[in-house]
Amino acid sequence: MAFKPLHDRVVVKRVQSDEKTKGGLIIPDSAKEKPAEGEVVAVGEGARKDSGELIPMSVKKGDRILFGKWSGTEVVLNGEELLIMKESDILGIVA
């Protein structure tokens, strides 16, 4: 990818959810919610303190994360739908 996020921003690719419930019911596309889980594609350098000191990022490329339902800005890069969000919009890393 030829896109590098700045500061404490993260580029995320949504992970598609299952098409069936645990009970075996098939969920149609119209009833599915956009998943709030994704994979980190790229990260910025990190934020800076007032003193200029760099605050390192807590996530790295390849991490699987959870984020808020309305987090990020949707963009299309090279035909792929991605989200750009601040690191603070990330709720946690899925282990």
C-alpha positions as CSV (number, residue, x, y, z in Angstrom):
1,M,0.0,0.0,0.0
2,A,1.3,3.5,-0.8
3,F,-0.5,5.2,2.1
4,K,1.2,6.0,5.4
5,P,-1.0,7.4,8.2
6,L,0.3,10.4,10.1
7,H,0.7,10.8,13.9
8,D,-1.5,8.5,16.0
9,R,-3.7,7.4,13.1
10,V,-4.3,3.7,12.1
11,V,-5.5,2.2,8.8
12,V,-7.9,-0.8,9.5
13,K,-9.4,-3.4,7.2
14,R,-12.8,-4.7,8.5
15,V,-13.0,-8.4,9.2
16,Q,-16.2,-10.0,7.8
17,S,-18.5,-11.6,10.3
18,D,-20.0,-15.0,10.1
19,E,-23.0,-15.4,7.8
20,K,-24.7,-17.9,10.2
21,T,-25.7,-17.6,13.8
22,K,-24.6,-20.2,16.3
23,G,-28.1,-21.8,16.0
24,G,-27.6,-22.2,12.2
25,L,-29.7,-19.4,10.9
26,I,-28.4,-17.6,7.8
27,I,-28.2,-13.8,8.2
28,P,-29.0,-11.9,5.0
29,D,-26.8,-9.0,4.0
30,S,-29.5,-6.5,4.6
31,A,-29.7,-7.5,8.3
32,K,-26.0,-7.6,9.0
33,E,-24.3,-4.8,10.9
34,K,-20.8,-3.6,9.8
35,P,-18.3,-5.5,11.9
36,A,-16.6,-3.7,14.7
37,E,-13.5,-5.9,14.3
38,G,-10.6,-5.4,12.0
39,E,-7.0,-5.9,11.2
40,V,-4.5,-3.2,11.4
41,V,-3.0,-2.5,7.9
42,A,-0.7,0.5,8.7
43,V,0.1,2.7,11.7
44,G,1.6,6.2,12.0
45,E,4.6,7.1,14.1
46,G,2.6,8.0,17.2
47,A,1.5,11.2,18.9
48,R,3.8,13.7,20.4
49,K,3.8,15.2,23.9
50,D,4.1,19.0,24.4
51,S,7.8,18.5,25.0
52,G,8.1,16.9,21.5
53,E,8.8,13.4,22.9
54,L,7.2,10.7,20.7
55,I,4.5,8.5,22.4
56,P,4.8,5.1,20.7
57,M,1.8,3.3,19.2
58,S,0.2,0.5,21.2
59,V,-0.9,-1.4,18.1
60,K,1.1,-2.7,15.2
61,K,0.5,-3.9,11.6
62,G,-1.3,-7.3,11.7
63,D,-3.0,-6.8,15.1
64,R,-6.7,-7.8,15.3
65,I,-8.6,-5.1,17.0
66,L,-12.1,-4.1,18.2
67,F,-13.3,-0.5,17.6
68,G,-16.4,1.6,18.3
69,K,-19.4,1.3,15.9
70,W,-19.0,4.8,14.6
71,S,-15.2,5.0,14.7
72,G,-13.1,6.1,11.8
73,T,-13.5,7.5,8.4
74,E,-14.3,5.1,5.5
75,V,-12.0,5.4,2.5
76,V,-11.3,3.4,-0.7
77,L,-7.6,2.9,-1.5
78,N,-6.6,0.7,-4.5
79,G,-10.2,-0.6,-4.7
80,E,-10.2,-1.8,-1.1
81,E,-12.6,-0.4,1.6
82,L,-10.6,0.7,4.7
83,L,-11.0,2.8,7.8
84,I,-8.7,5.5,9.1
85,M,-9.1,6.2,12.8
86,K,-7.2,7.6,15.7
87,E,-5.6,5.1,18.0
88,S,-7.9,6.3,20.8
89,D,-10.9,5.0,18.9
90,I,-9.5,1.4,19.3
91,L,-11.1,-0.4,22.2
92,G,-8.6,-3.2,22.4
93,I,-6.5,-5.9,20.8
94,V,-8.0,-9.4,20.3
95,A,-5.6,-12.0,21.6
